[in-house]
Amino acid sequence: ITVPQLSIKPGERIAILGPIGSGKSTLLKVLAGEMPPDSGERWVRPGVQIARLQQTLPEADELSVYDAVAGGLADAGRLLSEYHKLIQAEQPDMAALSRVQQQLEAADGWQLQQRVETTISQLQLPAEATMGELSGGWRRRVALAQALVSQPDLLQMDAPTNHLDIPAIRWLE
C-alpha cells in the first residue's frame, strides 16, 4: 500500500492542476484545516499560520474595504475596524476610543494597523469604499489583501487569477 504524503518547505511554490471537479479545492480545504481528510491525518507544525484565498468572491455588501482587509487579522482586526470607525466619526465617542486604543496597544495593534494600511496601499485599494461598490476584480484584490495582511507562512490560492486584470495578475506573480 502506498501512502501519499505532502510536505511543503519554506519558500516552495506548489501548483495543483487537474480538471474541474477533481478535488483541487477540497484538497486545499483539508490542508487549511477547514475540513477533515477522508482518511489519514493532517499535521501542521505548531505556530505555522495558513491563509487562504478562496475561489469565490467576497460578498458585495456594505463592509468597507478597510474592515474587510483588517478582518484577515482576526480579533486584532476587529479592534482596528472599531478604531477606524471611531476616528472617522464626526464626533467620536472618546471613552470608546480610549478603550479601543488601550486594547490595541496591548495587542500590538499599531503595528498591525500599519500592516493593514500598507497592504491596502500596495494593492491600490479604495479603503473607504464598500464591497458593494466594487467590481469582481476589485473584490478579488480585497480578498487577496485579507489573506496577505496576516503575513502567513503558507498562502493557499484557489484560482487566484479569476476576476483579475493583467496588471493585477503581474503584481500577484
C-alpha positions in Angstrom: 0.0 0.0 0.0 1.3 3.4 -1.0 0.7 6.2 1.5 0.7 9.7 -0.2 2.5 12.4 1.7 2.8 16.1 1.1 5.4 18.2 2.8 5.8 21.9 2.0 9.0 23.6 2.9 9.6 27.4 3.3 10.0 29.2 0.0 8.4 26.5 -2.1 5.7 27.2 -4.6 3.4 24.3 -5.5 0.7 24.2 -8.1 -2.2 21.7 -8.0 -3.5 21.1 -11.5 -6.5 19.0 -12.6 -9.8 19.1 -14.4 -12.8 20.8 -12.9 -14.4 18.6 -10.2 -11.2 16.6 -9.5 -10.9 17.8 -5.9 -8.4 20.6 -6.0 -10.4 22.9 -3.8 -11.3 20.1 -1.5 -7.6 19.3 -1.0 -6.9 22.9 -0.2 -9.7 22.9 2.4 -8.2 19.8 4.0 -4.7 21.4 4.0 -6.1 24.6 5.6 -7.9 22.6 8.3 -11.3 23.7 7.1 -12.5 20.1 6.7 -11.2 16.7 7.9 -9.5 14.3 5.5 -11.4 11.1 4.5 -8.5 9.1 5.8 -5.0 9.6 7.2 -4.1 12.7 9.2 -3.2 16.3 8.6 -0.3 17.7 10.7 1.0 21.2 10.6 4.0 22.3 12.6 2.8 24.3 15.6 2.9 28.1 15.1 2.5 27.9 11.3 0.0 30.4 10.0 -2.1 29.5 7.0 -4.1 32.0 4.9 -6.4 31.0 2.1 -7.6 33.0 -0.9 -10.8 31.2 -1.8 -12.1 30.7 -5.3 -15.4 32.5 -4.6 -15.5 36.3 -4.4 -16.3 38.1 -1.1 -19.8 39.3 -0.7 -20.7 42.6 -2.3 -22.1 44.1 0.9 -21.7 47.3 2.9 -18.5 46.2 4.6 -15.7 48.7 4.0 -12.6 47.7 2.2 -10.6 48.6 5.3 -12.7 46.4 7.5 -12.6 43.5 5.1 -8.8 43.7 4.9 -8.4 44.1 8.7 -10.7 41.0 9.0 -7.6 39.0 8.0 -6.2 39.7 11.4 -9.0 38.1 13.5 -9.5 39.8 16.9 -6.9 42.5 16.3 -8.6 43.2 13.0 -11.9 43.7 14.8 -10.3 46.2 17.1 -8.7 48.0 14.2 -12.0 48.2 12.4 -13.7 49.6 15.5 -10.9 52.2 16.0 -11.1 53.1 12.3 -14.8 53.8 12.5 -14.4 55.8 15.7 -11.8 58.1 14.3 -13.8 58.6 11.1 -16.9 59.8 13.1 -17.7 63.5 13.1 -17.9 63.4 16.9 -16.0 60.3 18.2 -17.0 58.7 21.4 -13.9 59.5 23.4 -14.5 56.8 26.1 -14.9 54.1 23.5 -11.9 55.5 21.6 -9.7 55.3 24.7 -10.9 51.8 25.5 -10.1 50.6 21.9 -6.7 52.4 22.0 -5.7 50.6 25.2 -6.8 47.2 23.7 -4.8 47.9 20.5 -1.7 48.8 22.5 -2.0 45.6 24.5 -2.3 43.6 21.2 0.5 45.4 19.3 -2.3 46.8 17.2 -0.5 49.9 15.9 2.0 47.7 14.0 -0.9 45.7 12.7 -2.7 49.0 11.7 0.4 49.9 9.6 0.3 46.5 8.0 -3.3 46.9 7.0 -2.7 50.3 5.6 0.4 49.1 3.7 -1.4 46.2 2.2 -4.3 48.4 1.1 -1.8 50.8 -0.4 0.2 48.1 -2.2 -2.9 46.7 -3.9 -4.1 50.2 -4.6 -7.5 49.6 -2.9 -10.0 52.3 -2.0 -10.1 51.8 1.8 -13.3 53.7 2.4 -15.3 52.1 -0.4 -17.8 49.4 0.4 -17.5 45.9 -1.0 -20.8 46.5 -2.8 -19.3 49.4 -4.8 -16.5 47.2 -6.2 -16.3 45.1 -9.3 -15.4 41.4 -9.1 -11.8 42.2 -9.9 -11.5 44.7 -7.0 -13.3 42.4 -4.6 -10.8 39.7 -5.6 -8.0 42.2 -4.7 -9.6 42.8 -1.4 -9.7 39.0 -0.7 -6.0 38.8 -1.6 -5.2 41.7 0.7 -7.2 40.0 3.5 -5.1 36.8 3.0 -1.8 38.7 2.8 -2.2 41.1 5.7 -1.7 38.3 8.3 1.7 37.6 6.7 1.1 33.8 6.6 3.7 31.1 6.5 1.6 29.3 3.9 -0.6 31.2 1.4 -3.1 29.0 -0.4 -4.7 30.5 -3.5 -7.6 28.7 -5.2 -7.9 30.0 -8.8 -6.1 33.2 -7.8 -6.3 35.0 -11.2 -10.1 34.7 -11.5 -11.6 38.2 -11.9 -8.2 39.9 -12.0 -6.9 42.2 -14.8 -3.5 41.7 -16.4 -1.7 44.3 -14.1 -3.1 42.7 -11.0 -2.0 39.2 -12.3 1.5 40.5 -12.9 1.7 42.0 -9.4 0.5 38.7 -8.0 3.2 36.8 -9.9 
